[in-house]
Amino acid sequence: MAPLQDSVKKLIEAKTFANVATLMKDGSPHVTQTWVDHDGDVILINTFEGSQKHKNAVRDPRIALDVCDPTSPYNMASIRGRVKEITRDGADEQIDRMAKKYLGQDKYQMRQPGMIRVLIKIEAMHVVPPFTDTRRSNARDSQ
């Protein structure tokens, strides 16, 4: 597992969104914009059980995301990782914290009857922190 640098944690802690890529059954990418959080070096994505993102993460643990500062698009981090765990534990409380962060509301107001929230816990395998020159690593990766 790759640690999340302080600059990446700071970006996640701000009111930023993540573009999360999971893999469909046929291998094609599925990308959604979502709220993002972290617990130490573990990235947290909250979704509902049965969503496409959830189904993809259950079937294939490979996942990637970027987190981009909306006020400065070059202030972004790119992360490739694996789903470490998918759990209901703490998901309702975490979505309330995200509603406070993103909407200024104490409780998540878009709950639907029968909708079960889950936390997708991601361990980073490769992290590119903000303002990193990747030209050398890109040339090496393409060989």
C-alpha positions in Angstrom: 0.0 0.0 0.0 1.3 3.5 -0.9 0.9 6.2 1.7 -1.2 9.3 1.0 1.1 12.3 1.1 0.0 15.2 3.2 -0.8 17.3 0.1 -3.2 14.5 -1.1 -4.9 14.3 2.3 -5.3 18.1 2.3 -6.8 18.0 -1.1 -9.3 15.3 -0.1 -10.2 17.2 3.1 -11.1 20.2 1.1 -14.5 20.5 -0.6 -13.2 18.6 -3.7 -14.8 15.9 -5.7 -13.3 12.7 -6.9 -13.8 11.1 -10.4 -13.9 7.4 -9.6 -13.2 4.8 -12.3 -14.3 1.2 -11.8 -14.5 -1.6 -14.4 -17.7 -2.9 -16.0 -18.1 -6.6 -16.5 -16.9 -6.3 -20.1 -13.8 -4.4 -19.0 -14.9 -0.9 -20.1 -14.5 1.9 -17.6 -17.3 3.4 -15.6 -16.5 6.8 -14.2 -18.6 8.8 -11.7 -18.0 12.0 -9.8 -18.5 11.6 -6.1 -17.7 13.0 -2.7 -14.4 11.7 -1.2 -12.9 11.2 2.3 -10.0 9.4 3.9 -9.2 7.7 7.1 -5.4 7.9 7.4 -4.1 6.3 4.2 -7.4 4.7 3.3 -9.6 6.5 0.8 -13.3 6.4 1.5 -16.1 6.5 -1.1 -19.7 6.3 0.1 -22.4 4.9 -2.3 -25.5 2.8 -2.1 -25.7 -0.9 -2.2 -26.5 -2.0 -5.7 -25.2 1.1 -7.5 -23.1 0.4 -10.6 -20.0 1.6 -8.7 -20.8 -0.8 -5.9 -21.4 -3.8 -8.2 -18.2 -3.1 -10.1 -16.1 -2.8 -6.9 -17.5 -6.1 -5.6 -16.7 -7.9 -8.8 -13.3 -6.3 -9.5 -11.2 -4.6 -6.8 -9.2 -2.5 -9.3 -10.1 1.2 -9.0 -8.7 4.6 -9.9 -9.6 8.1 -9.0 -8.5 11.7 -9.3 -9.2 14.5 -6.9 -9.2 17.9 -8.4 -9.4 21.3 -6.7 -12.3 23.2 -8.5 -10.6 26.5 -7.9 -7.3 25.4 -9.4 -7.6 22.4 -11.9 -3.8 21.8 -11.9 -4.0 21.1 -8.1 -5.0 17.5 -8.5 -4.0 14.1 -7.3 -4.2 10.8 -9.2 -4.6 7.5 -7.4 -4.6 3.9 -8.6 -5.5 1.3 -6.0 -7.6 -1.7 -4.9 -10.8 -2.0 -2.9 -9.7 -3.2 0.5 -13.2 -3.6 2.0 -16.8 -2.8 1.3 -18.8 -2.3 4.5 -22.1 -1.0 5.8 -20.4 -0.3 9.2 -20.1 3.5 9.6 -21.6 4.3 6.2 -24.6 6.2 7.5 -22.5 8.3 9.8 -19.9 9.0 7.2 -22.5 10.2 4.6 -23.8 12.6 7.2 -20.3 14.0 7.6 -20.0 14.3 3.9 -23.3 16.2 3.7 -21.9 18.6 6.3 -18.7 19.0 4.3 -20.3 19.4 0.8 -23.8 20.7 1.5 -23.6 22.4 5.0 -26.3 20.0 6.3 -26.1 18.0 9.5 -27.9 15.0 7.9 -27.8 13.6 4.4 -31.2 14.6 3.0 -31.4 12.3 0.0 -31.9 9.0 1.8 -34.5 6.8 0.2 -36.5 4.1 2.0 -34.7 0.8 1.7 -31.5 2.3 0.4 -28.5 0.9 2.2 -25.3 3.0 2.3 -21.9 1.3 2.0 -18.3 2.5 2.3 -15.8 1.5 -0.3 -12.4 1.5 1.4 -9.6 1.9 -1.0 -5.9 1.2 -0.5 -3.7 3.2 -2.8 -1.1 1.3 -4.8 0.2 4.3 -6.8 -0.2 8.0 -5.9 0.7 11.1 -8.0 0.4 14.0 -5.6 -0.4 17.6 -6.7 2.1 19.4 -9.0 4.2 16.3 -9.7 6.2 16.3 -12.9 5.4 12.8 -14.3 7.3 13.0 -17.6 10.2 10.8 -16.5 7.9 8.2 -14.9 5.6 8.2 -17.9 8.5 7.4 -20.2 9.6 4.6 -17.9 6.1 3.1 -17.6 5.6 2.9 -21.4 8.7 0.7 -21.9 
